[in-house]
Amino acid sequence: MGAPRILVIRLTALGDVVLVEPVARALRQRFPGYAIDLVTDLKMVPLLTRAGVFDRVEGYDKKGADWGFFGPWRVRRRLAERYHAVIDLQGKLRTRALAWLISAEHKLTLRKRSFGGALLSLFGVRRPIADRHTIDLYLDALSPLGLGRGSLPSDVTPRFQSPPSRATTIRTVGLGIGASHATKRWAPEKFHELVLGLAARAPGVVVTLIGGPQDRPELERVRQLLPVQNLDSRDATQLDVAGLASLIAALDVVVSVDSGAAHISQALGVRTIVLFGPTSPLRWGPRAAPHQAISLGLDCSPCSDVGGALCPRADRAQACMRELPPARVVAAVFEDP
């Protein structure tokens, strides 16, 4: 008989999956000698394998071999026969179905809201979660196993490799431009001002534009505004998740909107400055130095858990991002955290 096993399920999104890593380390501390497995979206497998904290990372190919109604059953067949615990950190129909199919002594599911909050959301009253970090939400789900918010490792930042030595001179800066929701984006003109400010402080600095295939138009708008001598010609939108991680790992600093790229950067130990507007820095932001969150802290922020297509305040017109000054971000890049 092999070691007892614990299965964690989190398919999407990129940032949420990255934030599972410190929770897996907490599980290892609580259950030494247990094998910890993960089921995640197929394209995330190389990145989460790189984390080194899971004994097995199984891909869920929801657009291919595991597509459709029988997808959870197909994934179930590839997993171990029995688990000590199955922890569904997504709580969606697909992940609940997979967890239901697996034999386990304990089955735990992420619950983001109280009963009252869930009831209000049915009537369209959906207040953003802004009192806990996502990692804390994950640990709350694990409380029946004897874990809680005090169970985190001393290093609460996701960790996919040993942190690189800090650069004494800023030569390369990643710009995390892409975001899944329009209200989280920073205007191309803001990135232009940022690059001019960086170049004034560090002549010869080279910036790398970061985003996925869906962000290509936005990255192109920024690219057209930037001085050629400060621009990395590589196209990050052509890279898979593992390739993007390799690109980010070689940078000195990353400045990003609230996105999966920001979470990858922190996990790789690259100093990261994250720009927040409609979403909560407390829920999604860096947990420790040298990483930093920047927000205007307007009275209408946060207004959303994940952002949206339009600002809900027509009178503000996305002021939380629109009024965020590039000079403040330049200062953060060069300050000693």
N, C-alpha and C positions, 0 to 999 in steps of 0.2 A: 504494500500500500504506500502511495506517495504522500507527500506533505499535504495537509489540509489546505484548501484554496479559498480565496475570496475573489469575487468578480465585481468589478466596477463597470457600469455602463454609462457612457456619455458620448453621443454621436456628434453633435454640433453645439454651438458654432465654434470657430477656431479658438477664440479667446477663452470661452468656457471650458473647452477641452484642456487647454494649457493649464488652467487653474486647478485641474484635478491632481497635478503632480504633488504638491505639498500634502494633499489629503492622503495620497498613497503612501507618502513617507510616514505620516501619522499612523496609518494602519500597520505599517511595518514595525513601528515602535510598540504598538499595542499588542500585536500578534507576531512575535518573533518566531521564525521557522515556518510561517505560512507563506504560500505562494500567492502573489497578487496579480490577477489578470485584468485586462481592460478590453472592452469592446468599444470601438469608435469608428467613425466614418473611414472608409478604405483609404482615402487620400491623406488622412492624418497618421496612418500607421508608421511611416518612416520617422516622422517627427517625434512621436511618442515613444517609439523604440529607442530613439536617441536619448530620451530622458533617463533611461537606465534603471528606473525604479520599478518597472513591471516585469514579471517573469514571462508574460505572454501578452502580446497586443494583437487582437483579432480584428480584422477589418470587416465592416458591414458595407457591402457593395450595393447600396440601395438603388442605384441607377443601372445596375448590371445583374450579376448573378443572384443577388439577394433582393431583387425588385419584387414588389407586389405583396399580396396577402400572405404568401408562404415564406417571405423573407425571414421573419424571426425564427421560423422552424428550421430553415436551412442553416442559419447561424448557430442555432442551438445544437445541431448535429455535429458541428465542428468543435464544440467546447467539451470540457471535462464532464463526466457523468453526474457528479454531485459537488456542491460547494457548501462551505460552512455558512457563507453569507453572499447574497446577491444585492448589490447596492445600485439602484437606478437613480442616477443624478440628473436625469432629464425629465422624467415623469410624463412623457408623451405617449400616445397610443402605441407607437411602434416599440418603444423601449419597455413599456409596461407588458406588452404581449410577450416580448423576449424573456423578461424576468419571470413571468407566469409559467413559462414552459420549462424553466430550469429547477431542478431539485435542490433545495437548500434549507438549512435549519432556520436561517433568518432571511427575510426579504424586506428591504428598506427602500423607501421612495422619497425623493426630494419633494418637500412641500414648501413653496416660497412664501405663501401667505397664510395668515390665520384663517379660521373658518369665517369670521366676520368679513375679512378682506376679500376672501374668495367669493362670498355672497354678494358683496358690493360690486365686484367686477362683473357679475352676471347682469347687473343693471347699468353697466357702462361707467361705473365709478371705479377707476383703476389708478390708484395712487402709486407712484413709483416707489420701489424699495430703496430707501436711502439711509437706513440705520445700521446695516450690516454689510460686510464685504461678501462677495460671492463665495469665497472660501469658507467663511463662517456659516453661510447657508448650507453648504455641503456638509460641514461638520455637525450641524444641527440634525441632519438626517441620520447621522451615525451614532447619535446619543444612545440608542438601545444597545450598542456594542461597547458602551463604556467610554466613548470618545465625546469630546465637546470642544468648545472654543479654546479651552486651556490645553488641548491635546496637540496643538500645532508644534512642529519642530521649531527650534530656535530661529532657523532661517525660514521665514514665512514666504519669501519670494519663490515662485516656481524656479526650478534649477535644472537645466538640461546639460550643463557642462560647468566646469570650474570657471569662475569669473576670470576674464583676461586681466592682465595688468592694466591699470588706468593709464590712458594716454596723457603725457605731459603737454603735448601740443595737439590741438584739434585740427586734424587734416581731412577727415572724412565724416560727413554727417548724412544720415538717412532721413528722408522726409516721408513720413507715413501719411500720404495724401488720401488714399482710398478709404472709404467707409461704406458700410452697407446701407446706411440711412442718410438722406441728404442733410438733415439738420445737424449732423455731427461734423460736417465738412467745414473746412476753413477756405475762404475765397482764394483763388489763384493769385490775386494781387497781394494778399497777405504773405503767401509763401515767397513771392518776389521780394517784398520788403525784408523778409527774414533773411533770405540769401544775401542781399546787399549788406545787411547788418553783420552777418557772419563773415563775409569777405572783408569788410572794413576792419574787423578785429583779427582775422586770420587770413591774410592774403594767400591766395592759392588754394583755399579750401575747396573741396570737391563734394557736391551733394548728389546723393542717389535717390531717385524717386521710387517710392514703394507703393505697390498696389496690386490687385489681382486683375484678371482679364476683364471683369466687369467695370473696372475703374479706368480703363485705357483712355476714354475721352477726357476725363478729369485730369489725368496725368499729362496728357498732350497739351491741354490748356496751360498747365503750369510750365511745362517744358518750353513752350513758345515764348514765355516771358523771361526766362533765365539767361544770364550771360553764358555763352558757350564755354568759356574757359573755366567756369565753376560747375560744369554739368557732367556727370557720369553718363556716358552714352548707352550703358546697358539697359535693356528693357526687362524690368522685373515682372511685368505682366505675363511674360512667357514662361515663368518658372513655376514648378510645382511647389508644394509646401516645404519639402526638404531643401529644394534649391533656394527658396527664399530665405530659409534659416541660414544656409551657408553664406549667402550674400550679406545678411544682417550681421552675422558673427564677426565679419572682418571690419565693421565700422567702429569709429570712435564714440559716436553719440547718435542717438535716434531721437528726432522730434516727430511726434505722431499725434493725430487725432485719436479718439478712443476707438481702437480697432484691434483685430487679431494680431496685426504686426507689432503693436505696442506690447502685447503680452509675450509674443515670441522673443522680442528684443530683451525684455527683462529676464526671461528664463535663460537666455544665453549670456547674461551678465553684462550686456552692453548698456551703458548708462542711458536712461530713457526719460524723456520729458513728454508728458501726455497732456494734450489740450482738451479740456472738458467744457461742454456747454449744456446740452439738454439732459445728459446722463450724469449719474452720481459719482463723483470722485471717491466717495467713501465705499461705494459698492464695487467699482471697477478699477480704482486707481492703484498706484504702487503702494505696497505695504511697508517699504523701508528704503532708506537711502542706499545707494546714491540716486535712485530714481525719484522723480518728482511729478506731481500733478499741478497743473496751472488752470485756474478757473476764476472767472469774475465774481462768482458767488452771488449772482442776482437773486432777488427775492422770488423769482418765478422758476428758478433752477433748483433741483432737476425737475423736469416736467415729464420725463419718460424713462422707462427701464432701458430701452435700447435705441432710442431716437425714432424719427419718423420722416415722412416725406415733406411735411410742412410744419412751420412753427405754429403752435396752438394760440399764440398771442399775436394777432395781426398788428397790434399797436407797437410790439417790440421788434417784429421782423427779424427774428433770429439774432437779437442783440448779444446773446450770450457768447456767440462765436464771432459775429460781425465786429464787435467792439473790442475784442481781445487784441492788445497791441503787440505787434512783432517785436518791438524793442524790449518788452518784458521777457519774451522768449529768448532773445539773443543774450540778455543778461543771465538767464538761467543756464544757458549752455556753457558759459564761461565762468560761472561762479563755482566755488569749491563746496560741494554739498556736505 
